[in-house]
């Protein structure tokens, strides 16, 4: 299956679930995420502020801040790039590119201090390959995080035995 065909297939599968079902599935995934030793041992974590069809990270982000973690969220700055900003609470957010809530404030560029990067995806496979939404933001950004442990987050039905990859695709270390 080609990348765009797989994206279409995953969108169709997501459409079979109600908002309540996706919320319940999200709670199970985020519980596993919070129980991961990499998260509990991390000081600085790159998260993502989820869209409606993704594993919901909103509560997890606030829990991590409450635990004293430095939480970073991406901000899309143009058609090809994103940068990171620190998140301290809901008051930091504003509507950004693609209607994704993004934090305001100073740019964070101390990439070597990021312990864990939690990464969304349309699909992941058993080897840590990731299929994104097709714009390449994470594939361009993740190579900057040379020391971060990369955790892919998705619903179980998004996990595939294999997905198509290209040379510039960045793998994650584990999929939850």
N, C-alpha and C positions, 0 to 999 in steps of 0.2 A: 504494500500500500504506500502511495506517495504521501509526502508531508501534508499537502492540502486536503487530500482524501481522508487522512487520519484526523485532521482538525475537524472536518465536517462530521465524521463519525462520532467524535467525542462530543461535539456540540449537540448532536442528535441524542446521544445517550444522556447528557445533562438535562435535556428537555423532557425526559421521561420522569423526572423527579419533581415533587412539589418543593416549594420554598421551605416548608417545615421538614421534609425529608433531608434536604441538603443541609439544613441547620443541624439536625441530629447526626448526620454523617460527619459534619465538620467537628462537632464536639468530640467524637471518637478519635478523629485524626489529631486534633489539637491536644487532647489528653496524652496521646503517644508522643507528640512533639515535646510537651512540657516535661515528660518523664525521661526524655533522652539525656544521658549524662553530658553530652556536649553542650546542651542548653543550660543545665544547672551549673556547669563549670565555667560558663562564658561570662565575661564582663561586658563585652560589646557585641551586639547582635544586629545584623542587617535583616530586617523583616520586610514584608510587603503588605500594603493595605489593600485587602482583597476586594475584588469585584463581586457582584451578586452571584455569579456562577462558579466562583472559586471557593476553596476551603476558607471559611470565614476566620480571619485572623484578628479581628477588631478587639475581642476580649483578651486574647493572648498577648497582644501588644501592650495593653494596659496592665495586665498581670506582670509582665516582664519589667515594666517601668516601676511597678509597685514593689518588685523584688530588688530594686536598686540597680538594675541592668541599664546600660546605655543602649537605647534602641534607635536605630537608624532606619529611615525609609527613603526609597528612591523618589526623585523628582525628575520628570522628563523635561529636558531643556530645549530640545529641538527634534527634528525628524530622525535623528540617529543616536542621540546621546542622553544619558541620565546622570545625575549627580546625587549625592546623599546629603540628607539633613537630619539633625537629631529630632526625635519626637519625645516630648515630655508630657503630653496630654492632648485630649480632643481639641483644646483651644488652639493648637498648633496647625490644624488642618484647614485647607482650602481646596476648592475644586480645581483640578489641574487638567493636563492633557488627557484625552480619552475619557473624561469624566471620572478620573481616579482621584481620590482624596490624597493630597500631598502636603507635607509639612512646610511651613514657612520658617524663616530664620537663616542662620549662617550655614554655609556649605561645610560639610565634614569631609576632609580628604586625608585623614590619617589611616589609610587603608590597612597598613600592617598591624594596626591595633584591633582590627575586626576579627573576633574569634570564630564566629559562626555566621553563615549567610543562609537564610531560609528563602528558598526560591520557588516561585509558582511555576506551573507548566500545564500545557494541554494534555501531555502524556509523558510518562517516564517508562523506561524498561528496566529489566533486571540487572543490567550492567551500568546503570546510572546515567544513561543517555536521556536527554531532555528534549522534548518538542515544545517550543514556545508558541506564541500567537502569530509569529511570522515577521515581526518587525526587527528582531535581532538585538534588542536593547540589552538583555542579560548576556547574550553571547559576546557582545562587545565590552561589557562592563566587568563580568566575572574574572577575566584574566588579570585584572588589577588587584584582585584579592588573593595574593599568592599564598598566604598562610591560613586563610579562613577555611573551616570545615563547612562543606556545602551540603545542605539538607534540602532535598526536593520534597515538596508537599503537594499531595493530590488525593482525590477520592480513590478508593480501591478500584473502581471500574475504569479509571484512567491509566492503570498500570497494564502495560503490554509486555509480551515476551521479547519483542524487539521493535524498534522504531527506526525509520530512515534517518541517517545522519550525514553530515557534511564535515569537512575538515575544521571549520570554524566553530562547530557546536561544542559547548562546554559541558562536561559531565559533572554530576553531583556525586558526593561520597556515599550518600545513603538516601533512600526514598521512604518517606513515612506516609 
